Amino acid sequence: MAVGVDIAEPMIRLAQRRFPRAEFRQGDAQALPFPDRCFDAVVANLGLPHFGQPEQAVGEFRRVLTPGGRVALTAWNHPAHARLVGVLLEAVHEVGVTVPETVPAGPNFFRFADDAELESLLEDQDFIDIGIRTVEFVHSVDSADELWDGLLYGTVRTAAVVRAQPDDVIRQIRAGFNRRVEGYRTGPTYRLPVSFKLAHARLR
């Protein structure tokens, strides 16, 4: 049986509403609420960039896997390739925004865009048969407004950094964002490249 886990209770409630026949539990990936050796597979889709201690999280994945169990993890590729998020991050950087003290420090969002970092993360937890590949596709949006709103409501730390700026700085960020997004216009829509790393492995 598949079990979904998220640290945020509202996300658990949303998942339960959408998939009432599935099981979901509130929990921390770095301290999973399950006994040892109880799952045949663990999947974490774009979870790695959000874990403050990714080594501990992958250690937990190993702990709950049965011998020979499999793990699959994804992480964003570098912003130059992952344009869906890169357009906003570059606009923020262009303005020279500094992170306000009210926004806590977070993990390196693109650490695992490096194949060697992903491989080492898994090797250190006794995983074998490690494979890493780049997955790419195009995401379409109807307008720059749609993407801007999606990123400001769908991200955490980046959105907090942007919202903490004075209005004139936010306007500068938005101008840089619009300029970058415009380069991906195709007729009435915008088609932005998405790129991430997919790693899979087997527990020894």
Residue pairs with C-beta under 8 A, 6 or more apart in sequence:
1 23
2 22
2 23
3 23
3 24
3 25
3 34
3 39
4 12
4 15
4 22
4 23
4 24
4 25
5 24
5 25
5 26
5 27
5 29
5 32
5 33
6 12
6 15
6 24
6 26
6 27
7 26
7 27
7 28
7 29
8 26
9 26
12 24
12 25
12 26
15 22
15 24
16 22
16 24
25 33
27 33
29 44
29 47
29 51
29 57
29 60
30 51
30 52
30 53
30 56
30 57
30 60
31 56
31 60
32 60
32 61
32 63
32 64
34 64
35 64
36 63
36 64
37 63
37 64
37 65
37 66
37 67
38 64
38 66
39 64
39 65
39 66
39 69
40 65
40 66
40 69
40 70
41 65
41 69
41 70
41 71
41 72
42 61
42 64
42 65
42 69
42 70
42 71
42 72
43 71
43 72
43 73
44 57
44 61
44 71
44 72
44 73
44 74
45 74
46 74
46 75
46 76
46 196
47 57
47 73
47 74
48 54
48 57
48 73
48 74
48 75
48 112
49 75
49 76
49 107
49 109
49 110
49 111
49 112
50 107
50 156
51 57
51 107
52 106
52 107
54 107
54 111
54 112
54 121
55 121
55 124
55 125
58 71
58 73
58 121
58 122
58 124
58 125
59 125
61 71
61 125
62 71
62 125
62 126
62 127
62 203
65 71
65 203
66 203
67 203
67 204
68 202
68 203
69 202
69 203
70 200
70 201
70 202
70 203
71 122
71 127
71 200
71 201
71 202
71 203
72 198
72 199
72 200
73 112
73 118
73 122
73 198
73 199
73 200
74 135
74 196
74 197
74 198
74 199
75 110
75 111
75 112
75 113
75 118
75 196
75 197
75 199
76 82
76 85
76 109
76 110
76 112
76 113
76 195
76 196
76 197
77 110
77 113
77 134
77 195
77 196
77 197
78 86
78 110
78 113
78 195
79 85
79 86
79 89
79 90
79 110
80 86
81 134
81 136
81 193
81 195
82 193
82 194
82 195
82 196
83 184
83 192
83 193
83 194
83 195
84 139
84 147
84 192
84 193
84 194
85 151
85 155
85 158
87 147
87 177
87 180
87 181
87 192
88 148
88 151
88 158
88 162
88 173
88 177
89 158
90 176
90 180
91 173
91 174
91 175
91 176
91 177
91 179
91 180
92 158
92 161
92 162
92 173
94 176
95 169
95 172
95 173
95 176
97 161
97 162
97 165
97 169
97 173
99 105
99 161
100 161
100 164
102 160
102 164
103 157
103 160
103 161
103 164
106 157
109 157
111 117
112 118
112 121
112 197
112 199
113 197
115 132
115 197
118 132
118 197
118 199
119 130
119 132
119 199
122 130
122 199
122 201
123 130
126 203
126 204
127 201
127 202
127 203
127 204
128 201
128 202
128 203
128 204
129 201
129 202
130 199
130 200
130 201
131 199
131 200
131 201
132 197
132 198
132 199
133 197
133 198
134 195
134 196
134 197
134 198
135 195
135 196
135 197
135 198
136 193
136 194
136 195
137 193
137 194
138 191
138 192
138 193
138 194
139 191
139 192
139 193
139 194
140 189
140 190
140 191
140 192
141 147
141 150
141 189
141 190
141 192
142 188
142 189
142 190
143 190
144 177
144 178
144 181
144 182
144 190
147 181
147 190
147 192
148 174
148 177
151 158
151 159
152 159
152 162
152 163
153 159
162 170
162 173
163 170
165 173
181 190
181 192
184 190
184 191
184 192
184 193
